[in-house]
Amino acid sequence: MVTQKSTRAVGLGRVLIAVYALLALAATGRSVFQITTQFSEAPLAYTLSALSAVVYIVATVALIAPGQGWYAVAWATISFELVGVLIIGLVTVLDPELFPHDTVWSFFGRGYGFVPLVLPVLGILWLRRQGRATRAAVRAGAEGAGTGGSPRDPGTTR
């Protein structure tokens, strides 16, 4: 029986996952509070806060879970996060009146110490590194095994 373990959940990957989990918790708490108490004041801002919470939750799970599918989900969510932070950050800088209340991504994550701006960049760098390491291991395994080498999914070991 072959078991798969995520190699993304080791070393610096654990730190990255922990920060994503913490941000998921903070964004979820913030959005739930905002939506239940003040939604009518800034529905767009509070909906975006809820969206960011979902993105952080899915990214956390995708970084932990093994396999090619979850690797792709991690890429998609972290890339979406970066685009969201950049767009919402830029809009809030250029026209702050569009968002009368802050979102997690307002002013590039200023309310969270700019972690929402830095985190997806680090996540993308980490995923690229994991993909390169996996491809190198596959090449080395294929060369050592002759034609019988089988490719591994990024982020998994067998």
C-alpha positions as CSV (number, residue, x, y, z in Angstrom):
1,M,0.0,0.0,0.0
2,V,1.3,3.4,-1.0
3,T,0.6,6.4,1.3
4,Q,1.1,9.9,0.2
5,K,2.3,12.7,2.6
6,S,2.5,16.3,1.6
7,T,6.1,17.5,1.4
8,R,4.7,21.1,1.4
9,A,4.0,20.6,5.1
10,V,7.7,20.5,6.2
11,G,10.2,23.1,7.1
12,L,9.3,26.6,6.0
13,G,6.2,25.1,4.5
14,R,4.8,24.5,8.0
15,V,5.4,28.2,8.8
16,L,3.6,29.3,5.7
17,I,0.7,26.9,6.4
18,A,0.5,28.2,10.0
19,V,0.4,31.8,8.8
20,Y,-2.3,31.0,6.3
21,A,-4.3,29.2,9.0
22,L,-4.0,32.2,11.3
23,L,-5.0,34.6,8.6
24,A,-8.0,32.3,7.7
25,L,-9.1,32.4,11.3
26,A,-8.7,36.2,11.6
27,A,-10.4,36.9,8.3
28,T,-13.3,34.5,9.1
29,G,-13.8,36.1,12.5
30,R,-13.7,39.6,11.1
31,S,-16.1,38.8,8.2
32,V,-18.6,37.0,10.4
33,F,-18.7,39.8,12.9
34,Q,-19.0,42.5,10.1
35,I,-21.7,40.7,8.2
36,T,-23.8,39.9,11.3
37,T,-23.5,43.4,12.9
38,Q,-22.9,46.0,10.1
39,F,-23.6,44.4,6.7
40,S,-25.9,47.2,5.6
41,E,-23.2,49.8,6.1
42,A,-20.7,48.3,3.6
43,P,-22.0,45.2,1.9
44,L,-19.3,45.1,-0.8
45,A,-16.4,45.5,1.7
46,Y,-17.8,42.8,4.1
47,T,-18.5,40.4,1.2
48,L,-14.9,40.8,0.1
49,S,-13.8,40.1,3.6
50,A,-15.8,36.9,3.6
51,L,-14.4,36.0,0.2
52,S,-10.8,36.5,1.5
53,A,-11.6,34.3,4.4
54,V,-12.7,31.5,2.1
55,V,-9.6,32.0,0.0
56,Y,-7.4,31.7,3.0
57,I,-9.2,28.5,4.2
58,V,-9.0,26.8,0.9
59,A,-5.3,27.8,0.5
60,T,-4.5,26.4,3.9
61,V,-6.1,23.1,3.1
62,A,-4.5,23.0,-0.4
63,L,-1.0,23.6,1.1
64,I,-1.5,20.7,3.6
65,A,-3.2,18.2,1.3
66,P,-1.1,15.9,-0.9
67,G,-1.4,15.4,-4.6
68,Q,-1.3,17.2,-7.9
69,G,-5.0,18.3,-7.6
70,W,-4.4,20.1,-4.3
71,Y,-1.1,21.5,-5.7
72,A,-3.1,23.1,-8.5
73,V,-5.7,24.4,-6.0
74,A,-2.9,25.9,-4.0
75,W,-1.6,27.7,-7.1
76,A,-5.1,28.9,-8.0
77,T,-6.1,30.2,-4.6
78,I,-2.8,31.9,-3.8
79,S,-2.7,33.5,-7.3
80,F,-6.3,34.7,-6.8
81,E,-5.3,36.0,-3.4
82,L,-2.4,38.0,-4.8
83,V,-4.6,39.5,-7.6
84,G,-7.3,40.3,-5.1
85,V,-4.9,42.1,-2.7
86,L,-3.3,44.1,-5.6
87,I,-6.7,45.1,-7.1
88,I,-8.5,45.9,-3.8
89,G,-5.3,47.6,-2.5
90,L,-5.0,49.8,-5.5
91,V,-8.7,50.7,-5.6
92,T,-8.7,51.6,-1.9
93,V,-5.6,53.8,-2.4
94,L,-7.0,55.5,-5.5
95,D,-10.6,55.9,-4.4
96,P,-11.0,55.2,-0.7
97,E,-14.7,56.3,-0.7
98,L,-15.6,53.2,-2.7
99,F,-14.9,51.2,0.5
100,P,-16.2,53.1,3.4
101,H,-15.1,50.2,5.7
102,D,-11.9,48.2,5.3
103,T,-11.7,44.7,4.0
104,V,-8.8,42.3,4.8
105,W,-7.2,43.4,1.5
106,S,-7.8,47.2,1.8
107,F,-4.7,49.3,1.4
108,F,-2.8,46.1,0.5
109,G,-3.6,44.5,3.9
110,R,-2.5,47.5,6.0
111,G,-4.8,46.4,8.9
112,Y,-3.0,43.1,9.0
113,G,0.5,44.5,8.9
114,F,0.7,44.0,5.1
115,V,0.8,40.2,5.6
116,P,-1.9,39.8,3.0
117,L,0.4,41.4,0.4
118,V,3.5,39.5,1.4
119,L,2.0,36.1,2.1
120,P,0.9,35.2,-1.5
121,V,4.3,36.2,-2.9
122,L,5.9,33.8,-0.4
123,G,3.3,31.2,-1.2
124,I,4.0,31.4,-4.9
125,L,7.8,31.2,-4.3
126,W,7.3,28.2,-2.1
127,L,5.1,26.4,-4.6
128,R,7.6,27.1,-7.4
129,R,10.4,25.7,-5.2
130,Q,8.3,22.6,-4.4
131,G,7.5,22.1,-8.1
132,R,11.1,22.4,-9.1
133,A,12.3,20.0,-6.4
134,T,9.6,17.4,-7.4
135,R,10.6,17.7,-11.1
136,A,14.3,17.2,-10.2
137,A,13.5,14.2,-8.1
138,V,11.4,12.7,-10.9
139,R,14.2,13.2,-13.4
140,A,16.7,11.6,-11.0
141,G,14.4,8.7,-10.3
142,A,13.7,8.2,-14.0
143,E,17.4,8.2,-14.8
144,G,18.2,5.7,-12.0
145,A,15.2,3.4,-12.8
146,G,15.8,3.4,-16.6
147,T,12.4,3.5,-18.3
148,G,10.5,2.3,-15.3
149,G,10.5,5.6,-13.4
150,S,7.1,7.0,-12.6
151,P,6.4,10.7,-12.1
152,R,5.4,11.9,-8.7
153,D,2.8,14.6,-8.0
154,P,4.2,17.9,-6.8
155,G,4.0,18.0,-3.0
156,T,3.9,14.3,-2.4
157,T,6.2,11.5,-1.5
158,R,5.6,7.8,-1.8
